[in-house]
């Protein structure tokens, strides 16, 4: 099973070396693709230096900061084009533990097409988060799951693995969301494509070095997109042939006399 770990970066020069080293130690046979969005701090140069000692390390340089979703779409396309069978999403900031890659990949090896490193299934945890962050994250996940019928506890999670088979069935060019919205959209599209989705408990920790890329704009985008997709989902059900037939039959059934 050819595995590609995709790591999007922007100003991660202080974190990238240890992330790559820990990934190689955890899954020695995996390829690593760093998708760098023109980091001015020298992240790409550091990756180039590491390529001399890491055989299956690759660098995809982009000229400007274009967003998390865009970086992963580019990484998926690169991985599919190079024959990898599994694509893993993983942050470079230490919030995703490379040591958990084996557990994340196990469901894919067992035949499932999507494995999500989940904070909200038994065994998952988020140490040191404040109450309002727990509330925002948990509430957003519950809303997304109910509105879109996902039946997934942590659809915003960014530590996950996809089999190439399901990525090939998803129109990646049509995926437009970024941040939390991208993770939710990919979960939704994978489910619509018939993928078997499994959640694996992980411990998620905040970055220790560097600045967080999270913003309120990303949160608002995710909420708006989920609402839009949910409305589209409801409309599709109402306008489907089966739904029209059910409404016609209901209209035609005579009301029994009193």
Residue pairs with C-beta under 8 A, 6 or more apart in sequence:
1 85
1 86
1 105
1 108
1 109
2 31
2 83
2 84
2 85
2 86
3 27
3 29
3 30
3 31
3 84
3 85
3 86
3 88
3 105
3 161
4 30
4 31
4 32
4 33
4 75
4 79
4 82
4 84
4 86
4 87
4 88
5 23
5 27
5 30
5 31
5 32
5 33
5 88
5 90
5 101
6 33
6 35
6 71
6 72
6 75
6 76
6 79
6 87
6 88
6 89
6 90
7 16
7 19
7 20
7 23
7 32
7 33
7 34
7 35
7 90
7 91
7 92
8 34
8 35
8 36
8 37
8 68
8 71
8 72
8 75
8 91
8 92
9 16
9 34
9 35
9 36
9 37
9 39
9 43
9 44
9 47
9 92
10 36
10 37
10 38
10 39
10 43
10 65
10 213
11 39
11 40
11 41
11 43
11 210
11 211
12 19
12 39
12 41
12 43
12 92
12 93
12 210
13 39
13 41
13 42
13 43
13 46
14 209
14 210
15 92
15 93
15 94
15 207
15 209
15 210
16 34
16 43
16 46
16 47
16 50
16 92
17 46
17 50
18 94
19 90
19 92
19 94
19 98
20 32
20 34
20 47
20 50
20 54
20 57
22 97
22 98
22 99
23 30
23 32
23 90
23 98
23 101
24 30
24 32
24 54
25 98
26 98
26 99
26 100
26 101
26 102
27 98
27 101
27 102
27 105
29 56
30 56
30 88
30 101
31 56
31 57
31 58
31 84
32 54
32 56
32 57
32 58
33 58
33 59
33 60
33 75
33 78
33 79
34 43
34 44
34 47
34 57
34 58
34 59
34 60
34 92
35 60
35 62
35 71
35 72
35 74
35 75
36 43
36 44
36 47
36 59
36 60
36 61
36 62
37 62
37 64
37 65
37 66
37 71
38 44
38 61
38 62
38 63
38 64
38 65
44 59
44 61
47 57
47 59
48 59
50 57
51 57
51 58
51 59
58 78
60 74
60 75
60 78
62 71
62 74
67 178
67 179
67 182
68 158
68 178
68 179
68 182
68 213
69 175
69 176
69 177
69 178
69 179
69 181
69 182
69 185
70 178
72 89
72 182
73 172
73 173
73 175
75 87
76 87
76 162
76 167
76 172
77 172
79 87
79 164
80 87
80 164
80 167
80 168
84 164
85 163
85 164
86 105
86 108
86 161
86 162
86 163
86 164
87 161
87 162
87 164
87 167
88 101
88 104
88 105
88 160
88 161
88 162
89 158
89 159
89 160
89 161
89 162
90 96
90 98
90 101
90 158
90 159
91 158
91 159
93 207
93 209
93 210
94 205
94 207
94 208
94 209
95 159
95 204
95 205
95 206
95 207
96 117
96 158
96 159
96 202
96 204
97 202
97 203
97 205
100 117
100 159
100 200
100 202
100 203
103 200
103 202
104 115
104 117
104 159
104 160
104 161
104 200
104 202
105 115
105 161
106 115
106 200
107 115
107 161
107 198
107 200
108 115
108 161
108 163
111 196
112 163
112 195
112 196
112 197
112 198
113 162
113 163
113 165
113 166
113 190
113 195
113 196
113 197
114 160
114 161
114 162
114 163
114 166
114 187
114 190
114 195
114 196
114 197
114 198
115 160
115 161
115 197
115 198
115 199
115 200
116 152
116 154
116 155
116 157
116 159
116 160
116 187
116 197
116 198
116 199
116 200
117 154
117 157
117 159
117 160
117 199
117 200
117 201
117 202
117 204
118 124
118 152
118 153
118 154
118 157
118 199
118 200
118 201
118 202
119 125
119 126
119 137
119 154
119 157
119 201
119 202
119 204
120 138
120 141
120 153
120 154
121 153
121 154
121 199
121 200
121 201
122 201
123 201
124 154
124 201
124 202
124 203
124 204
125 201
125 203
125 204
126 134
126 137
126 203
126 204
126 205
127 203
127 205
128 205
128 206
129 137
129 206
136 219
137 156
140 156
140 180
140 219
140 222
140 223
141 152
141 153
141 154
141 155
141 156
143 223
143 226
144 150
144 155
144 156
144 184
144 187
144 222
144 226
145 151
145 152
145 153
145 155
147 226
147 227
147 229
147 230
147 233
148 155
148 184
148 188
148 191
148 226
148 229
148 230
148 233
149 191
149 233
150 187
150 188
150 191
152 187
152 191
152 197
152 199
153 199
154 199
155 183
155 184
155 187
155 188
156 180
156 183
156 184
156 222
157 183
157 202
157 204
158 183
159 202
159 204
160 183
162 186
162 190
163 195
166 190
166 193
166 195
169 193
169 194
169 195
170 186
170 189
170 190
170 193
171 189
175 182
175 185
175 186
175 189
176 185
177 184
177 185
177 221
177 222
177 225
178 218
178 221
179 214
179 218
179 219
179 221
179 222
180 218
180 219
180 221
180 222
181 218
181 221
181 222
181 225
181 226
184 222
184 225
184 226
185 225
185 229
187 197
188 229
190 197
191 197
206 212
237 243
